[in-house]
Amino acid sequence: MNPTFLNDLQLDAGFYPLASLLTGAVLYALYRLFVRMRCRSRQAQAFLTFGICLMTASLFFRLTVWTDAPAAATAVETGKADAALTTTAGSAGAESGPGFTERFLDAIAVAWDYTCSHSSLVYAAGFALLFLFMAVQLLQLGRIRRKSMPDSRRGAIRVFQSPYDVPFSFGYNIFLPGSIEGRQRDFVLAHEESHIWHRHFHKLLILQCLTIVNWFNPFAYLIFRAIKELQEMEVDRDVIDNGFDREQYQINLVLTCTEHKEWIWTQSNYNYSSLKERILFMNKSVKGFRSGVLVFAAGFCFAALLGLIGMQTLPRPAQAATTGPDAAGPESINPLNKEIFNAPPTARRFVPLRGYNARGGCWYRHFSGDSAYLHHKRIAISDYKFFGHSATLTVSLRGRGQEVGGMTIEGATANYIQLSDTLAWEGGNFRLRRWADSRHFDDTWKDVHQLVPFIPSQWKTETWERITPPEHVKSIFRPCRECLERDDRLKGVWKQETDKGTLYNFFGKDRYVYLRFTPVDPENLSYRLWGSCAEFWNHGDSIISKFFLGLRIHWIDENSFQSVNIDTGQPAGIYTRVEMPDFFRKILEGSGLW
């Protein structure tokens, strides 16, 4: 970017309520014209959330672009101004006194000046009052929590019997009236759980704060209400996608809305007048491509109009154009120096942790179930997961699998970024993490690819315990490294085409492993694994033993051979030497197993 252009920009801090009003009007108009009932709820929420953030920024900041006005034009403008002043003075002297119209306009000007000079006090008073009101309502939620009776526990979520007639949720708590029972209770619980896992309550708290900052702006309240409606549409879609009957859910929604009228600050999810739009949206099929195009078009229009609203062009002051030893140079006009402009851009991204640290290493899965533990069960097979600095590798073992036996391997791979102690990014999905102690945590995630098919719900919760990896588990992937360290003709990775698909064989020193990879989401290094691992002996270049199976090798050339079962004489397959799959190398290195 040209540093001279940056010197022409100036971000002016101040108070610009008119810019905030215009920005809110444009944002809400674009939402009604392009996005509402036409786009997916999550994309629409992102559009409105980003827009209300920019609307708040426009309240306190304005971008000024300085231009170099020609000297002749400046002289003309100055002459016009002097002439106007002279004319005004002459006319004022000719009249005997100001008329009624002049006095009325002067009074309005004085009132406007007084309002503008005291606007900061009025704004601060309104902000403090509304913020105090929000704090009181949050204290009321704590009072409701103390007055409610514990009912049950659904994983990390606690269910309470509330003295109010309105079902609602906040944090990891669900409050139900005693009158909700049977199938209606299941619908309400599924609805509220989806709110919790989407963290809608926390998002609404942030949006409520932004609305209070723009408390004088009516469009801020309309946008806030629209986001709440979009959250309800998102939750409705989740409930239906989790297997609930659409018509029964809609009937239950109508009954719940007509029965309960009590108002709570959290705005119970069953008190909206937009119920008709929610039901219509549930019955619509919104295409992702069309939704993305509409949101992009609305965002582009909003950005363009925001530039017209929040940017002003002014001629550069005359002092900046002076010459001589005391002239103001570019570095004195802009506090940024040339080193900052010429420096390469810094990547603003999370720097992942390295090695087996306090949050990495090997973990053993004890339980797996849906997000409410309704299908909670102990895993019959042994599941191990290796968390590294940039990838995870999950291994499920069957068989004896110790010193002399063989193991059937199933598992999955994924990229991994630990964003915080309570949030991680793995395989293209966010994982909500709740720590019981330093050695135990629960991971909740949305299984969009059905990686755990025996649990019908999309939201899964897994319980993991940190362990020292057993020797036979660590030995599974040891051949992947040792196969490249051999000094005989079996050095390298060997590909074998079978009826079940392509197998990759890794011959180590005393064990071998073959794996089949099924892509799930290659961009996020997400693959399914299937294979086997057992003991291996090499009896020269012509005979090998794989788990008590003797194979005779017939070399076709230096990069391919055919194996034959010594006992039966049946061909066992043709092997071709290939390079290590790039994604698998990244997984082994990223998970710390390389």
Summary of the structure (lengths in Angstrom):
residues: 594
radius of gyration: 33.8
end to end distance: 41.8
largest distance: 126.3
contacts: 1711
relative contact order: 0.09
helix: 42%
strand: 29%
